[in-house]
């Protein structure tokens, strides 16, 4: 079985592709594609996982980039305040905004 389009070495640069289990690691996969994927990879992800799986995968993440949080909030029509990462504050703020 070939891997879906959203499993791309560019997105998972630090992970062995053959070690990714699409069900066991779905929160990780969903987050990575939202943060680093292109539009065609995001579309494929939205077809592969249910809306509820994607929402849950993003809501429980302790950290998302600000741009990812804003995009996911707008795309899924969920207030930012419902995301776990919105209430988590980093111990050491970044030196530059991303």
C-alpha positions in Angstrom: 0.0 0.0 0.0 1.4 3.4 -1.0 1.4 6.2 1.5 -1.2 9.0 1.0 0.0 12.3 -0.6 0.1 14.1 2.7 2.8 11.7 4.0 5.7 13.6 2.4 9.3 13.5 3.5 9.4 17.3 3.5 6.7 17.4 6.2 8.1 14.5 8.2 11.8 15.3 7.8 12.6 14.0 11.2 10.6 10.8 11.0 11.1 7.5 9.1 8.1 7.4 6.8 7.7 3.6 7.2 7.3 4.1 10.9 4.2 6.2 10.6 1.0 4.4 11.5 -1.8 6.6 10.2 -4.3 5.6 12.9 -1.9 5.3 15.9 -0.1 8.6 15.1 -3.1 10.5 13.6 -2.8 13.5 15.9 0.9 13.9 15.0 0.1 13.5 11.3 -2.8 15.9 11.3 -0.7 18.6 13.2 2.3 18.2 10.9 0.2 18.5 7.7 -1.5 21.6 9.1 1.8 23.2 10.1 4.0 22.3 7.1 1.8 20.9 4.3 0.8 22.5 1.1 -2.8 23.0 0.0 -3.0 19.7 -2.0 -1.7 17.8 1.0 -4.2 19.5 3.3 -7.0 18.6 0.9 -5.9 14.9 0.9 -5.7 14.9 4.7 -9.3 16.3 4.9 -10.5 13.4 2.7 -8.5 10.8 4.6 -9.5 11.7 8.2 -13.0 12.6 9.4 -13.8 16.2 10.4 -14.1 15.0 14.1 -10.7 13.3 14.0 -9.0 16.4 12.6 -10.7 18.7 15.1 -9.7 16.5 18.0 -6.2 16.1 16.7 -5.7 19.9 16.6 -7.7 20.8 19.8 -5.5 18.6 22.0 -2.1 19.8 20.8 -0.2 21.6 23.5 1.6 23.8 20.9 0.7 25.1 17.5 2.3 27.9 15.6 0.2 31.1 15.8 -0.4 31.0 12.1 -1.6 27.4 12.2 -3.9 28.1 15.1 -5.5 31.0 13.3 -5.8 29.0 10.1 -7.3 25.9 11.8 -9.7 28.1 13.8 -10.9 29.9 10.7 -11.1 26.7 8.5 -12.9 24.6 11.1 -15.0 27.5 12.5 -13.8 26.8 16.1 -12.9 29.7 18.5 -9.2 29.9 19.3 -10.0 29.7 23.0 -11.1 26.0 22.6 -7.6 24.9 21.5 -5.4 23.6 24.3 -2.4 25.5 22.8 -4.2 28.8 23.1 -4.2 28.6 26.9 -0.6 27.1 27.1 2.1 29.7 27.4 5.7 28.7 26.5 8.2 28.9 29.3 10.7 30.7 27.1 9.0 33.1 24.6 10.5 33.0 21.1 13.1 35.6 20.1 11.3 36.2 16.9 7.6 35.8 15.9 6.8 33.0 13.5 
